Amino acid sequence: MYNKSSACLTSFLLAFILICHSNLLAEERSKASIGVILALSGPLAEVGESIKNSILLAQENYDGEKKVKIIFEDDEFKTKNSVTAANKLINIDKVDSLITFSGGTSNAVASIAEKNKIPMLGITALSSIGIDRKYVFSLFLSKQGQIDILAQAAKKTKLKRLSIITSTQEALIFLKDELIKKIPGKIISSDEVIPGDINLNSLASKVRLENPDGIFLFLLPPQISLFSKQLRQQGYRGKFLGGPPIFNPSEIKAANGALTKAWFPGPESTYLSEYLSNYEDKYSKLPISEGLYAYESAHLLIKAIFSKNLIGYLSNLKQFSGIAGSYYKNSDNAFQIPVELREISETGEVLRVDL
């Protein structure tokens, strides 16, 4: 009698557990989801970590009950891995939307997202990914704003002979090409390096001999700190300017003063203090610039998902109010963050510059 009752109770408990587990699985599967493709290993692992942290912070602030599932996939900053990750997220995980980081990744995944009718938001200055596409969008600093403010900075400081060093990454190459058009006659040399290449001493020696008034560092970590230090060690005293990747606290620290007074384009800083302090409180360090764009990308997609008409919301939205101002969407489906000129101080702080 006792054994029979115990067996019945055990069977009941097992059935109850299985039902609860099935319900939890069903609930998990029914959640709207965002797939994120980024570099969590390889040369840009630190950038990827800041992006991931910022997306999770945005979820905490805008989806406290975690009604949206977020799945991260590491592509090691390799486009072939980006394609594999996109197919996995779409076909196996059945995500409702995608966030991608970098021009290469976003460009590789855009056609896949469009074909499968999965809304995608690329964290990249390469806004061309959205041209003639319904499901592909981008969110980044205004590309024209970046070019204009860097050209204005070069003219204002009367830098006449300029060199450009560029990592072969699509968005940085685009910036370099457009800047050359904007300040014709000022560029005396332009060199490219492969992302992850840290053997830059001979290139530093070449540029040092050219002795330009200023150098545009359109480089990726850790090349920014390595190259700037090598040039300073060889006696170069000219001006450094660069792209958004310079706004990286670890790179600024690793440069050991070599980037002091360097100028670069960044987001409008008036209303960023709350995001920066929240990030620092949670992760005990400051984010890099791409962290902000990731935070806002997650914020935008969460709002779109909660609208119950994800693609309709993104397509009809003309401007998005974020923590760095109003981001107007252009004809390329690019949400453009307002730009200001920034400078790295002697203490490593990043300050606004008014030309």
C-alpha positions in Angstrom: 0.0 0.0 0.0 2.8 2.4 1.0 4.9 1.5 -2.1 1.9 2.0 -4.3 1.1 5.4 -2.9 4.8 6.4 -3.1 4.9 5.3 -6.7 1.8 7.3 -7.5 3.2 10.4 -5.8 6.5 10.1 -7.6 4.7 9.7 -11.0 2.5 12.7 -10.2 5.6 14.8 -9.3 7.5 13.8 -12.4 4.5 14.6 -14.6 4.1 18.0 -12.9 7.8 18.8 -13.4 7.6 17.7 -17.1 4.5 19.9 -17.6 6.2 22.9 -15.9 9.3 22.3 -18.0 7.3 22.1 -21.2 5.5 25.3 -20.3 8.7 27.1 -19.7 10.2 25.9 -23.0 7.0 26.9 -24.8 7.2 30.3 -23.1 10.9 30.7 -24.0 10.2 29.7 -27.6 7.3 32.2 -27.9 9.5 35.1 -26.8 10.5 37.7 -29.4 14.2 37.5 -29.9 17.2 39.5 -31.1 20.3 37.8 -32.5 23.5 39.8 -32.1 26.6 39.1 -34.2 29.8 40.6 -32.9 33.5 39.9 -32.1 33.8 38.4 -28.6 37.2 36.9 -29.4 40.0 37.9 -31.7 41.5 41.4 -32.2 38.3 43.3 -31.3 37.2 41.2 -28.3 37.3 44.2 -26.0 35.0 46.1 -28.4 32.7 43.2 -28.6 32.5 43.0 -24.8 31.5 46.7 -24.5 28.8 46.1 -27.2 27.5 43.1 -25.4 27.5 44.8 -22.0 25.7 47.8 -23.4 23.0 45.7 -25.1 22.3 43.9 -21.8 22.2 47.3 -20.0 19.6 48.5 -22.5 17.6 45.4 -21.9 17.7 46.1 -18.2 16.5 49.6 -18.7 13.9 49.1 -21.4 12.8 45.5 -21.0 13.2 44.8 -17.2 10.9 41.7 -17.4 13.1 40.3 -20.2 10.2 39.7 -22.5 12.8 39.8 -25.4 15.4 37.0 -25.7 18.8 38.1 -26.7 21.2 35.6 -28.3 24.9 36.5 -28.9 27.1 34.9 -31.5 30.9 35.4 -31.8 32.2 35.9 -35.3 35.8 36.7 -34.2 35.6 39.7 -36.6 35.7 37.3 -39.6 33.0 37.7 -42.3 32.8 34.0 -43.1 31.9 33.5 -39.4 29.4 36.3 -39.6 27.5 34.5 -42.4 27.5 31.2 -40.5 26.3 33.0 -37.4 23.5 34.7 -39.3 22.2 31.5 -40.8 22.3 29.8 -37.4 20.4 32.6 -35.7 17.8 32.8 -38.5 17.3 29.1 -39.3 17.9 27.4 -35.9 17.2 30.0 -33.3 14.4 31.6 -35.3 15.3 35.2 -34.2 12.9 38.0 -35.1 15.7 40.6 -35.7 19.4 41.0 -35.9 22.1 43.4 -34.6 25.5 43.3 -36.4 28.7 45.1 -35.6 31.2 46.6 -38.1 31.0 47.3 -41.8 32.4 43.9 -42.9 29.9 41.9 -40.7 27.0 44.1 -41.6 27.7 44.0 -45.3 28.1 40.2 -45.3 24.8 39.6 -43.3 22.6 42.3 -45.0 21.7 40.2 -48.0 20.9 37.2 -45.8 18.6 39.3 -43.6 16.9 40.9 -46.6 16.3 37.5 -48.2 14.8 36.1 -45.1 12.8 39.2 -44.2 14.5 39.6 -40.9 14.9 43.2 -39.7 18.6 44.0 -39.1 20.2 46.9 -37.5 23.9 47.4 -38.3 26.3 49.2 -35.9 28.4 50.7 -38.7 29.2 53.9 -40.6 28.7 51.9 -43.8 25.2 53.1 -44.3 25.1 51.8 -47.9 24.0 48.4 -46.5 20.5 49.8 -46.3 20.3 51.1 -49.9 17.3 49.6 -51.8 16.6 47.2 -48.9 13.4 47.1 -46.8 14.7 45.1 -43.9 18.2 46.5 -43.4 19.0 49.6 -41.3 22.0 51.1 -39.6 22.7 53.2 -36.6 25.9 55.1 -36.1 27.5 58.6 -36.1 26.4 60.6 -39.1 29.0 59.7 -41.7 28.8 63.1 -43.4 29.1 64.7 -40.0 32.3 62.7 -39.3 33.9 63.8 -42.6 32.8 67.4 -42.3 34.1 67.8 -38.7 37.4 66.2 -39.4 37.9 68.3 -42.6 36.9 71.4 -40.6 39.4 70.5 -37.8 42.2 70.1 -40.4 41.4 73.5 -41.9 40.9 75.3 -38.7 44.3 74.3 -37.3 46.0 75.1 -40.6 47.4 71.6 -41.1 48.8 71.6 -44.6 50.6 68.3 -45.0 48.6 65.3 -43.8 49.0 61.5 -43.8 46.4 58.8 -43.4 46.9 55.3 -41.9 43.9 53.1 -42.4 42.9 49.6 -41.2 41.4 47.7 -44.1 37.9 47.7 -42.7 35.0 48.8 -44.9 33.8 51.8 -42.8 37.3 53.1 -42.1 38.2 52.9 -45.8 35.0 54.8 -46.7 36.0 57.5 -44.2 39.5 57.7 -45.7 38.3 58.0 -49.3 35.6 60.6 -48.5 38.0 62.7 -46.4 40.6 62.7 -49.3 37.9 64.1 -51.5 37.0 66.7 -48.9 40.5 68.1 -48.4 42.2 67.7 -51.8 45.9 68.6 -52.0 46.5 68.2 -48.2 47.1 64.5 -48.2 50.8 63.7 -48.9 50.5 59.9 -48.2 48.0 57.2 -47.5 48.8 53.7 -46.2 46.7 50.7 -45.3 47.3 47.9 -42.7 45.5 44.6 -42.1 43.3 44.5 -38.9 45.3 42.7 -36.2 48.7 43.5 -37.8 50.9 44.7 -34.9 54.2 44.9 -36.8 53.9 48.6 -37.6 57.4 49.9 -36.7 58.7 50.1 -40.3 55.5 52.0 -41.3 56.0 54.4 -38.4 59.5 55.0 -39.6 58.3 55.8 -43.1 55.7 58.2 -41.9 58.2 59.8 -39.5 60.5 60.6 -42.4 57.6 62.2 -44.3 57.0 64.3 -41.2 53.4 65.5 -41.9 51.8 68.2 -39.9 49.1 65.8 -38.8 48.2 62.1 -39.1 44.7 60.6 -39.4 44.7 57.3 -37.5 41.8 55.4 -39.1 42.9 52.3 -37.2 41.4 49.6 -35.0 42.6 48.4 -31.6 45.4 47.6 -30.7 46.9 49.4 -33.7 45.8 52.8 -32.4 47.9 52.7 -29.3 50.8 50.8 -30.8 51.3 53.1 -33.8 50.9 56.3 -32.0 53.4 55.2 -29.3 55.9 54.1 -32.0 55.7 57.5 -33.7 56.1 59.5 -30.5 59.1 57.3 -29.6 60.7 58.2 -32.9 60.3 61.8 -32.2 57.1 62.7 -34.1 55.4 65.8 -32.5 52.6 66.5 -35.0 48.9 66.3 -34.5 46.9 63.1 -34.3 43.3 62.9 -35.6 41.2 59.9 -36.1 37.9 58.0 -36.4 35.5 56.9 -33.7 37.6 53.8 -32.7 40.0 56.2 -30.9 37.3 56.6 -28.2 38.5 53.5 -26.4 39.6 53.9 -22.7 41.9 50.9 -22.9 43.6 52.2 -26.0 44.0 55.7 -24.6 45.6 54.2 -21.5 47.8 51.8 -23.5 49.1 54.7 -25.6 50.7 56.1 -22.4 50.2 59.8 -23.4 50.9 59.4 -27.1 47.3 60.3 -27.9 47.1 63.4 -25.8 45.4 66.3 -27.7 44.3 63.8 -30.4 41.0 64.9 -32.1 38.2 62.5 -33.3 34.5 62.6 -34.0 32.2 61.4 -31.3 28.5 61.5 -30.3 26.9 64.7 -28.9 27.9 64.4 -25.2 25.4 66.7 -23.5 23.1 63.9 -22.3 25.5 61.0 -22.1 26.5 61.2 -18.4 23.7 59.0 -17.1 24.5 56.2 -19.6 28.2 56.4 -18.8 27.7 56.4 -15.1 25.2 53.5 -15.3 27.7 51.5 -17.4 30.6 52.2 -15.0 28.5 51.3 -12.0 27.5 48.0 -13.5 30.8 47.0 -15.2 33.4 49.0 -13.2 34.8 50.6 -16.3 33.8 53.0 -19.1 32.4 51.8 -22.4 34.0 52.5 -25.8 32.1 54.6 -28.4 30.5 51.5 -30.1 28.9 50.7 -26.7 26.6 53.7 -27.0 25.6 52.7 -30.5 24.9 49.2 -29.3 22.8 50.5 -26.4 20.7 52.6 -28.7 20.4 49.8 -31.3 19.0 47.4 -28.6 16.7 50.3 -27.3 15.3 50.8 -30.8 14.7 47.2 -31.6 13.1 46.5 -28.2 10.7 49.4 -28.9 10.0 48.1 -32.4 9.3 44.6 -31.0 6.9 46.0 -28.3 5.1 47.9 -31.1 3.8 44.4 -32.3 4.8 45.5 -35.9 8.6 45.3 -35.9 9.3 46.1 -39.6 6.4 48.6 -39.8 7.7 50.5 -36.8 11.3 50.7 -38.3 10.1 51.6 -41.8 7.8 54.3 -40.7 10.0 55.8 -38.1 11.5 59.1 -39.3 13.6 59.9 -36.2 14.5 58.2 -33.0 15.0 60.1 -29.8 18.0 58.7 -28.0 20.4 59.6 -25.2 22.6 61.6 -27.6 19.8 63.6 -29.2 17.5 63.0 -32.2 18.7 60.4 -34.8 17.1 61.2 -38.1 16.8 58.4 -40.6 18.0 59.1 -44.1 17.1 57.6 -47.5 19.7 54.8 -46.9 17.7 53.6 -43.8 20.5 55.0 -41.6 19.7 56.5 -38.2 22.3 59.2 -37.8 23.7 60.2 -34.4 24.7 63.9 -34.1 28.5 64.5 -34.2 30.8 66.7 -32.2 34.6 67.0 -32.1 36.3 65.4 -29.1 39.8 65.7 -27.7 41.8 63.4 -25.4 43.2 65.4 -22.4 46.5 64.8 -20.6 44.7 62.8 -18.0 43.0 60.6 -20.6 39.6 62.2 -20.3 37.6 62.8 -23.4 36.4 66.5 -23.8 34.3 68.4 -26.3 36.2 70.7 -28.7 34.5 73.9 -30.1 36.2 75.0 -33.3 
